[in-house]
Amino acid sequence: MTEPMYVPVLPTRPRAWDAYGLLDSRLRRRVAPLWTIVPRTGTERTRGERAVPEPDDEGTLTERWLTPLVDRLIKVMDGAPGWVDAAHAESHVRGSAAALWRLATRSALRLVTGPERDHTLQRHTADLAFLSGRGLGLRLLVDEQPDERCSIELLAMVARLCLVPSRTDLILDMGAATEGDETAKRAITALDLLGTLLPWRTVVLASGAFPRFHDQPGGPFEYSVRRYDRRLHQTVRMARPAFPRALVYGDYSSEHVAAANIPPGNGRYGPPWGLLRYTTPDRFLIARVPTRGSGHVDRVRAMARWIQESEDFRGADCSEGERWLHECAAGEGAKGSGTPETWIKMGHVQHMNFVVSRLMGAVE
């Protein structure tokens, strides 16, 4: 695939793939998403938790759930490149087999594994990647300061799986980027130790800065949050200007980094509040709005106007995300005020459109 300019790390949920589909085709050609298959059931998964092959008691259930999900993803991508991480599903080896085979043989997506995963599951993914002819992505969760042990472990995995570096992508996933220098130090060390370890096909540096909000009935309605993900990438590039290949920018778009670790909700009515969101060069503008109750529609429209009246609003014709915010701000009544899923989807649209447009503008 052509070297991407932007790698959004997205959960396999309708709000995310619908947002990807709404991107202008010219921009979409420079975007290669890293899709993370969300868990089917259960509790929120812990980042980096090691899964092992499980009994096939739920194999049929997994297959019935996962295969149509993958078919939908393949249709949305329409032959475009990217990666798929099945960490939350691959432990059900029999149940996930048909879906992963479809990804390998019917799409341009590359499968992903990582050093912390069970060796048997690594082998299954590597074998499918080999059969696909597109190579493999290695996603490293850089949650601690890397050291020489990480290099040794990575080299051992490459040797064990018989990977060809020129057909292997290195994705350095920093997780949540926050204020301070620690994340940047880890990223620079990871680039020095692992980014130059082998002649990788692609090197991606990904992090997320969108905050995770818990229920705060008495909290403020309006937030302005720094985009530490963007700052992290800039810091690393300035610290290592002589890095021998392109360092591709990645982020978690406008959702928090744990979004893909959470199974679909079973609540009948959904959450009592949601978030309108907007991306500026240095900040996220976030508005907390109720989803029901007296006056909730008026609050949604008022918060859409707050975003629209910001000096950083780029205009209604910039993307489908801006168009929706403009119409929501100007509208009346419940129709067109959206739902939590709509607000997340339009947040993804405007964010991805803005990020890839800026990246393209920086090199054109």
N, C-alpha and C positions, 0 to 999 in steps of 0.2 A: 504494500500500500504506500501511497505518497506520505512523506513525513508529515504527521499532523502538527498543527500549531497549538491545539488546545485539546486537553483530555479532561472532560467533566466526569467525575466519579458519581454515578447515578444508580439508584435502586430500581429494580425491575417492577415498577408500579405504573399504572396507566398515566398518572399525572406527569411522570418523567418522560416516558416514551412519546406521549402526545406532544409534550413540549418540544422534544427533539424533532418531531415531524413538522412542527410549525416554523422551524427555522428556514430562512431563505436558502434555496438550494446552493447558491454561490458560497454562503458561509458554511453550510453543512459539509461541503467537501473538505474543509480544513479542520473539522471536528471529528475526533475518534473517541467515543465514550468508553469508559470502563464501567460496564454494567455489573452490578453485584446482585445475584439472585437472592431475594429475601427469603427468610425462613417460612415454611408453610404454617407451622403451628408452634405453640409453646411460649416460653418467655423470651425476653430480649437476650440475644447472644452476646457474650463477652468478646470484645475485640481480641483476635489472636488466639482464642481458645482452640486447643487441638482436638479435632474430631477424628474418630477412628471408624473404620467400616462397621456398620451396625447390622443386626439381624434383618432379614428381609420381611419381617412381619408387616411393615407398612409399605412394602415395595409397590403394590398395586395402587395404593392411595397416592404415593409420591408420583408415580407415573401419570396418573389421571390429572394431577394438579400441574406437574411440571411441563409435560409435553405441550399442552395448549399455550402455556405461558411462553415457552421458547418459540413456538410457531408464530405467536404474535410479535415477539421481538424480532425474529427473522424478517417478517413482513415489514415492520416499521423501518428496519435498517436498509432494506431494499438493496442489498449488495454492497452497502457502504462498510468501511472497515471500523474496527474497534476491538475491544476485549470483553470477555465474559468470565466472571469469577463465580464459580458454583460452590464456594466453601460451605454454604449453609445447606446444600442439597447433596453433595457428592458422597457423603458418608452412607447414604442409601444407595449402594452400588447398583443393585438390580433395578430399583425404581427410577434412578436417574439415567440409566444407560441409553434408553431410546432418545431422550431429549438431548443429551450431550452428543450422541452420534449425529443427530440432526444439525446441531451447531457446527460440528466438524465438517459435515459433507454438504450442507445446503446454505451456508452463509459465508461471508468474508470475515467473520469474527474470529479472533484468536482466543483460545482457552488460556486460563491463568492458574498457576499454583504458587506455592510459597514454601520457604525453608521450614517453617514451624509445623507443617502439615505431616500427617501420617505418610510414611514412605510408600505404602501400597496405593494410597490415593494419589500421591504424586505420580507414580508410575502409570496409573490409569489415565490421568490427564495428559501426561507426556506422550503416551501411545496414541491417544486420539489426535493430539496436535501433530504428531508425525504423519498420521494417515491423512490429515487435512492438507498437508503440504504447505501450511502457512506459518509454521513455527509456534513458539510458546511465549507467554508472558510470565515473568517472575515478579510477584508482588511482595515486596519486603516491608513489613510493618516496623518502622523505625521509631519505636516508642522509648528506647533507651539509647544511651551513647554507644555507637558501634565500636568494636575493637577487633583485634586480629582473629578472634574466634569466629566472628561473623564472616570474615573472608574465607577462612578455612571451611566453614560449614557450607558457604555458597559454592565454593569450588568443588567440594565433595558432592553436592547435589547435581551440579552440572555434569560431573564425570559419571555419577551413578545413573543419570537419566540419558546419558550420551547426547547431550544438547550441543548444537553448533552455535557458538556465540553470535555469529552474523545472522542467525535466524531466531534470536532470542531477545526479547525486550525486557529491560530492567525498569520496574516501576517502584520508585522510592516513595512510600506512603507515610508521610509524617504525622498523619492523624490531625488532631486539633492544633492549629497555630494560634498561640496566645501572645500576649505582651511579654517582652523580655527577650533575652538572647539565647536561652537554652535550646529552643527548637532550631534556631539558625545554626548553633554550634553542632547539633546532631546532624543536621542536613549537610553541612560542609564536610564533616567527618565521613558521613556515608558516601558522599560524592568522591572524596579522596580515596577511601578504602575500597569501595564497591563499584563506583562508577567507572573507574579506570582499571578494574581488575581484569576485564576481558573486553574485546572489541564488540560490545553489544550493538544490536541493530538500532535500537531506540532507547534513550534514557529519559524517563519522565520523573519530575519532582512534583508530587501532589500533596496538598494539605487543605484543610477546611477551617474557615473562620466564622461561619454562621453559627450564632449561639443556640444552645438548647434551652428552651423555655419550659419550665414546669408550671403547674397551675398556681397562679398568683392573683387571686381575686382583687387584692388591694394594690396591685402594682400599677405602674404608669401605663399609659396607652401608647406613648411614642418613644422610640429608642433610636439612637444613632450609634452604630457599633463599628469600630475600626476593622478594616479588611486586612488582618494580619497574614492571610494566605498570599495576597499579592506582595506585601512587603517582604515576606520570607523569600519568595522567588527572586525578587530584586536584590536582596542582601546576598544570597548565594551566588548569583551571577556576577555581582560586583567583586565578591571575594575570590572568585575563581574565573577570571575573564579568559584564561588560557585553557579552559576545559576543552578537550580535543574534539568534541562533537556537540551538536545542538542539545540544549537542556530544555525539554518540552515542558510547558507550563500545564499543571493540572490543579483542579480544585474540586470541592464538593458542591459546586453551584450554590444555590441558595437554600440548602438544607443542612442540618447538622451532621457531623461525621458518623453518628450512630444510626442514622435513619434506615440504612439497609440491613441493620441487625435486628430490627423489630418486626415480628410477624404482623400480618394484617389484623386490624382491630375487629372485635366481635360486638362492640357496643351498638345497640339499636339506634341510638340517637346521635352518636358521634361526640366529639369533644364540645365543651360549652363555649370554647373560644378558639380563634385561629389567628393567623398572621398574614397581613399584607406585607409585601417585601419589595425593596427596590435597591438596585446596585448602583453606586456611584464610583468614581475612580478610587476613592480611599475608604468608603464607608458603606455599610448596609443601613438603609432607612427601614425601620420595622414598626408596624402599627398593630397592636393587639386589639382584636375586635371580637365581640360576642357573636355566637352563631344562632342564638335564639333569644326569645324574650322581647318584652316591649322596647321598641326603639332600636333594636339591633341593626336594622337596615340603615337607619339614619347614621348610626355610628360607623358602619362600613363605608358609606359614601363620604362622610366627613373625613375619615382617615385616608381615603383615596384622594380627596382634595388636598390634604396635607402633603401627600407625596407629589401630586401634580404641581402644587405651588412652590415646591422646593426649587432652588436655583439650579439644582443638578438634574432636573427632569429634562429628558432629551427630546420630548415632543411626541405627539400621538402617532406620527408616521414612521417612527424609528423601528418598531417591531409590533407583533401582535400583543406582546405584553404591555407596552405603552398604550396601544390603542384601547385595550380593555380597561386599563386604569383611567384613561381619559373619559371613556363612556360611562364607567361606574361613577366617577366623580360628578358627571353632569346629569346623570339619570335621576329618575324618581320611581318610587315604589320598589317592591321586592324584586321584580324581574330585572336581571342583569347585575344584581349585587353579588352574585357568586356564592360559592360554598368553600369550606377549607381546602378541598381538592382543587377547585378553580384557582384559589389564591396561590397555592403552591405551584401549580402548573404555569401560571402566568409569571410567577417569580422566576422559574427556570427559563422561560422563553426570553424575558428581558435580560437576564443575567448572561446566558450563553451568547445571545446576540451581541451584547455589549463587549464581553471579553474577547470573543474571536474577532470582532470588528477592530478593536484596539490593537490586537496582536497583528492583524493583517496590515493595519495602517502603519505599524512600526517598521515594517520591512518593505513596504511598497513605495 
